[in-house]
Amino acid sequence: MDAGLLILRLAIGLLIAGHGIQKVSHRLGGHGIDGGAAEFRADGFRGGRLTAAAAGLGQIASGLLFIAGALTPLAATTAIGVMTVAITVKQHNGLWVQNDGYEYPLILVITPAALSLTGPGRWSLDHALGLTPWHPWWTAAATGLGVLSGLMTRALLHRPRPSSLSDEGTSAPRGR
């Protein structure tokens, strides 16, 4: 079981950290902080560089915490928060990733939640420091706070798209 948790933590931690590195640098195929800011603006978010930096650095930190198996509920909260925002952006495309859906962000919400619930395993800093098992209240709170923070971020930073003429009562079909 501990080997499986280690492999899962390493895989998810590297993917989440790598995703964050792409947002803030030109490494791993990223477009730098300006590219990350442009992506958030294109998705209708305020904040530009600050929003991209916060999301990217949050992903890097949570990914590194998962890799180390350190402060697992905090790592889960951060990863879940950022990826909940991604789900809200992609939900109109449906579930499947081949249609730019939210399948991949959903996996990056479920996996950290599961790791928070199971704990990081014996081969982790949490275990070495005597922090495990985490109390079930903490693990449930980590997941709930992650989702809530993502939804609050969406509510506070997302700008609704401007109304088009078709939204003003004409019979023209509405676009996406």
Disulfide bonds with the S-S distance in Angstrom:
none
